[in-house]
């Protein structure tokens, strides 16, 4: 198996010899190395509460024997035992020598849309996304080829998913796709370095590449295809963050609409847009926006989608819980990448560690988070997996053990296929994945058969995905065990657990 459906892309493949099959359909989770979706019932939860494991991270022998055999040698990929059965059951498309695949998911760090199998002996050149990025930068012909593939395979689908374009006909969508420009801003390796805590706000702003500046003329519509961008406005002698834009957001629509309605009194951009980490954008020229998009856009939809109005509404609706300083704090520490953060109100926390013990009781006698982390205005963001929008921890996992649950979107680890390579733990920019030694039922550390060293596996918060009642740390924490929903009008911190 060369590419597994649902994995986050980090490489493209150029077929040098042989051929591959693209599976047109979804393969079963067990064939892909994914964990089964089992919910813990009431009696099982009750049994775990009264009979917790005597030792941390106990594994049954059936699972650990598999880990023992693979611990010392990381496989380069997965192998299907019954390839003819898979190929006969599912429709496939053949790709031959000279064709390339996987480049779109690699460049945009999005999940693979299909599983691809080597159809017999096959030689391929694997190109990491760093190489793809550099080749695009220095070889215009290559960039044109990748852009053409994106237009053919993904752009129309992306445009159809954009709310402001849903009213357009297929002919108009094709016209827009032909004139759409692709741009990349910022540092694609944002996860490799941590934000400088000792630098000032102005210094951090200066390091973020400017995409569009407040006061300039809006010469087109920007749509965020991937990554995050900071939306800021001038405030006294500096700038303050209004919000941030993620995948699917638009920038400049309010100004374009005003200039279209008032050609004699054009307005400039009201806010600046900067790349936080890296940002992939789609640029639609003003002429197409005025001729095709704006005339048929319903007024009520326009009011909801204008980023200026949306940002103002988001700030006003959450002003009682989320101030400008908190927005700055979330952006500066890159917590905007998270979808679910564990928050602790330090004014009410008694340091009793009941939340830690509750987490340990539900997870092999070992807590899945650390009660420490960044603090702002009496609120701590604990070191627990945030189930990121851009989960760089998934990039490079050789067995697909760390993956996103398709039903709710949580990032989880399948311990049956984790080989302890530490790739995910080293990639997490928040240090929220820990490597732990696993034990047998008698409490003895399990050893690799070849090196006789303890077998390590990755552990992290899984939001108690198998428990219908939700995270145990929040349910069993004393003193008002449910924090009010911390919704900021943004995608981060949408499911906090702790009061």
N, C-alpha and C positions, 0 to 999 in steps of 0.2 A: 504494500500500500504506500503510494508516494504522497498523496494528499488525503487528509481525512476531513470529511464534511463537519463544519462547526468549529474546527481549530482556527486560531487566529494566525493569519498568514505572516511569514517573515522571509520567504524565499520565492523566487520564480524558477521555473525549470525549462531549459531548452533541450529538446529531444535531439540527441546526436545520432542514435542508432536504435532501431526497434520501434515499438509503438506502445501506447497506453490506452486504457479504456476509461472514459468518463461515465460514472454511474448516474443515470438520470432517475433519481429517486433517493429516498432516505434509507440507509442501511440500519439494521437493528443496533441498539446501544451496546449490546455485548460484543458484537463484531468490531465495533469501533473502540473498545476498551473503556467505555463509559460506565459509571456506576449505575446500578438499577435504581429506579425511583420507588423506594419503599418508605412508607410513612409509619412511624412508630405508633402502635396502638396503645390504648389506655393501660392494659395489663402489663405490657412490656415496660412502659414508663414507670409504672408502680413497682415492678420488680427491680428495675435499675435503681430506684430510690431507696428500697430496703436492702438490696443486695448489690452494692456497688463493687466493682472489681477491686481486688486487694492490692493490685499493682498498677502503675500507670502504663498506658499504651500496650495493653495485652492484645495479641493477635492469635487467632486460631492457626493451627499447624498448616491447614490446607492453603491458607493465604501466604503464610510466611515462607513455606518451602519454595513457592514461586519467586518470592522476593530474594531468597537466598541464592537462587540460581542466576538471577539477573543483576544482583547488586554490584558485582565486580566488573561487569562488562555492559555498558549501556548500548542497547540495540540502536541501529540506525533508522529503524522503522518497524511498523507492525506487519505481520504476515497473516493472511487469511488461509485457513485450513482447507476450505472448499471453494476455491476460485471458480471452477466450472459451474458449481451450483449457484453462486452469486451472479455470474454472467448470464446464466440461463433464466434466472428469476427476474432480473432487473434489465431494463433497457439501457444500452450503453452507446457511446459515440467514440469512435476510434480517432486518436491523434497520432500522426506519423512523424518521421524524422524531419527536422527543420521547423517544427511548430513550437510555440512557447505557451505555457500556461502558468497560472498562479500569480501573474505580475500585478493584477489589480488588487487582490487581497493583500499582497505584500506591501505595496506602496501606500495603501490606505489603512493598513492594519485592521482589516475587517475579517469576519469569519469566512472560511472557505464555503462556497456554495455547493460543492459537489465533492464526492470521494473519487479518487483517481487511482487505478491499479495498473501496475506494469503488466502488459500482455506478453509474457515471456521475457527472455533476456533483453535488457534495454539499458542503454547508456545515456545519461543526461548530464547536462551542465547545470549545477545549482548556483543561482546568483542571489546572494543575500540582498535585503532591501537597501543596505548602505551602498552596494554596488549599483543597484538599479537607480538610486537617487543620483549618484555621481555620473553615471552614463547619460541619464536624461539631461544633466546639467551641461555636459561637454560634447554630446553628440546630438545635434538637432534632428538627424534622421531617425535616431532611436526614439527620441521624445515624440516625434510625429507618429511613429509606428505605435507606441504605447497609447498615445491619445486617440488614435484611430480605433484601436482595439476597445478602448473604454467607450467610445461613442457607439461602437457596434454592439457591445455586450451589456453595458451597464448604464449608460447615461440616460437613455429614455426611461428606464425603470426608475432611476433616481429622480428624474424630473416629474414623473407621475406621482411619486410619493410626496412631493413638495406641495403644501396646501394652496399656495397662491397660483399654482399652475394646473390645478385639477380641472378647471373649467375650460381648458384649451383643447382644441381638436388635435388629432394625431398629426395632421399636416403642419399645424403651427408648432407643435412640440419638436418635430423633425427639423423645422427651420431654426428654432432656437438652439437645438443641439449642434447644428452645423456651425453656428457662430459663437458658441460658448468657449471661453478660454479657461484653461486649467493653470492654476498657480499654487506654489508651495511657499510658505513663509515660516521662518523660525528654525529652531534646532530640532531635527527629527530624533536626536538622542536625548531628549529632555529627561528621560528616566535614569540616565547614567549619572547625573549630578543632582545634588540636593540644592534647594534655594539657599542663598546666603543670608543667614539670620542676622549677621552683623551689618549688612548693608542698609542704606536708607531707602525709603520708598522711591525717591527720585532716581537713585542709582538703579534700582530694579526696573523701573519704567524705561530707563535709558537702554538697558540690555534687551528689552523686548522689541523685536522688529516692528516697525510701524507699517500697517497695511493700508490704512486710510486715516487722514488727519483732520481733526476738527477745524472748520473754516475753509477747507478746500471744496471745490465744486464736485458734485456727485456726477461722475461720468458713466455710471453703470450700476447694476445691481450685483451685490456680492452675496453668494450663498456658501455657507460653511459645509464642506463635504466631510471633513474629519478634523479632529483636534479641538482646541479651545482658543478663544480670543477674548481679550479684555475690552470691555466697553467702558470708556472713561470720558470725563468732561472737565473743562477747566474750572478750578476752584481756588480763588485768591491767586497766589503765586505758584500753585502746584496743580495737580489733577487728582480727582477722586474717582474711584471705581463705582460705576452705576450698576453694572451687572456683568455677566459674561455670556458669550454665545457659543453653543456647541453644535454638533452635527444637525443639519436641517434648518438652522436659523438663517435669517436674512438680515442684511445691513444695507441701509441707504434707501429703502423703499419710501419712507416718509418724505425725504427730500425730493426724490424723483416724482412722487405724486404731487407735491406742492408746485414744483417747477412745471409739471405738465398742465396743471390747472391754472397757473399764473405765469405764463411765459414772459410777461413784462417785468416781473419782480421775482427773479430766481433767488433761492436761498442756498446757503452753503451747508455742509455737513454739520450736524449739531454735536456730534460726539466722535471721539477717536477710537480706532480699532487697532489693537496690538495682538501679536501672536504670543500666547502663553505656551511655551514649549514649541510645538509645531502646529501649523494650520494648513489644511488643503482647502482651496476655495475654487468656486466656479464663478466666472465673471460674465454677465449678460449685458451687452451694450445698451446704452440709454435708448437708442432708436427702436430696438426690438421691444424694450419694456413699454415704451409709450405707444407703439403701434399694435402690439399683440396682447400684452399682459394687462395693463391698466384699464383699457376700455371695457372689458367684460368682467372685471372683478367686482363682486357685489359689495356695496358700501359697508354692510355689517361685517363682512369678512375682512375688508380692508382695515377697519378700526381695530379688529382683534389681532391682526398680523403685523401692523406697523411696529417696528422694534422700539421706537421712541415712546409710543403710547404704552406698549407692553412693559417696557422697563419701568416707566413711571407708575403704572398700575401695580407691578410686582413690589416696588419699594413701598408704596402707600399701604398695600394690603398687609405687609409683614413688618411695618415700621415698629410695632409694639414688641416684636420678638427679634428682629434682625436689623441692626443699624449699619451705617456705612463702614464703621471700623470692623465689624464682623465680616462684611463682604471682602474688605481688604485682606483680613486675616486668612480667609478661606482661599482667596486667589493666590496670595503670596506663598502659602505653604502647599499649593497645588491640591488642596482637598476638593477642588471643583471636579477632579477626576472621579471622585467617589460617588456611589449611588446610595450607600447605607453606611452611616458612621455611628460608632458607639460614643454617646455623649454622657459625661458625668458632671452633675452640678456639684461643684466642690463646696458650696455653702450648705448643702444638705447631706453630703457624703460623710459618714462617720468613720470611714476607713475600717469597717468591720470585716471586709472581704467576703461577705456572704455572696455577692455576685460572682466572685472568682470560684468559690466552692460550688455554687450551683452550676456553673459552666463545667467544672471538672467532673461533677457527678453525672453529667450527661454525655461526656466525651472521654471515655476510657480513663477516668481518674486523672485527667490532665487538662487544665484550663486552656482554652483556645485564644486567649487574649492576655495582654499585660496591662495592669491598671496603672499606666503612666502614659504620657504623651504631651502634645502641645497644648498650652493653656491660653485662653483669651477671656478676659472679663469674667473670671470665675467658672468658666466652662472648659473642661478637659476633653479633648478628642483622643480617646484611648487607642492604644496600639492593637487594633483589631481590623481584620480584612474589611475593606470598604466596597468590595465587589464592583470594581472600577468600570467606567464607561470604556476606557482604553486599557484593558488588563494586560500590561506588558509581561506579567508573570507567566502567561500562557505561551509566550514566544519561546520556542526551542525545546519544549517538553518532548522527549523522544517517544513517549508511549501514550500521550494524550491523557495522562492521569489527572492533570488539572484542567478543568473545562468549565464551561458555563452551563448550568442546568437550564434546559430549554423551556421548562414550565414557568419558572419565576425569575430566571436570570441570575441566580446566585452562582458565584464562583466556588466550586467544590473540588475536592481531591478524592479520587478513587484509590483507596489503599491497596486494593488487589493488584493494581498495575503500576503504582509508584515504586520506582527503583532507587530512590534516595540520591539522585544525581545532584541535587541542590540548585538546579537551574532556576526554578521558580523563586526560591528564597533569595538567591543572588540578584534576581531581576527586579524584585519588588522595591520600589523607591521609598516605601514607607516602613520597611523592615517589619512587616506584619505577618511573615511566614517563618515558622521556626522548624528546624530539623531536630527530631527527637529519636532516641534509641527505643526500639520496640522490644517487647518481652513475650515469653511464652506464658502459659497459664500458671506455671509454678513461680513466675517472677524472675526467671533467669533471662538476661539479655540474649537475644538471638544473634548468632554469629554468621557471617558470610562463610560459606563452605570452603572457598578457596583462600581467602586472606585471614580468616578467623578474627575479623574485626566486627564490632557491633553493627548491626544493620540499622540504618537511619532512614526515616521517612519524613516527609513534609506534613506539617499540621497547620491549620489556620481556622479562623472563625468561619462557620458555614451557616450562620443565622439559625442554627437548630432546624435545618431544612426538613429533617424527618419528623419533627414534632409539630403537630397541627396547632398547638397553643402558642407557638412562637418562642423567641429566645428565652432560655431559662434564666439568664443573668438578670433580665428585666423583671420577670415574673416573681422571682424569689428575693429580690432586693428589698430591704425594708424602707419605710418612710416614703409612701406614695410611689408605688413601683412602676408607674408609667409616665414617662416624660411626655408633655404635650407635643404633638407633631411639629417637628422643626422644618417646616416647608418654607423655603425662602424665595419661591418663584423660580428656583433653579433646580437642577437635577441632583445636586449633591445633598447629602445628609437628609434623605427623605425618609429613612426608617431607623431612627435612633432607638436605643433600647433602654437606657438607664436614667433614672431621675436625677 
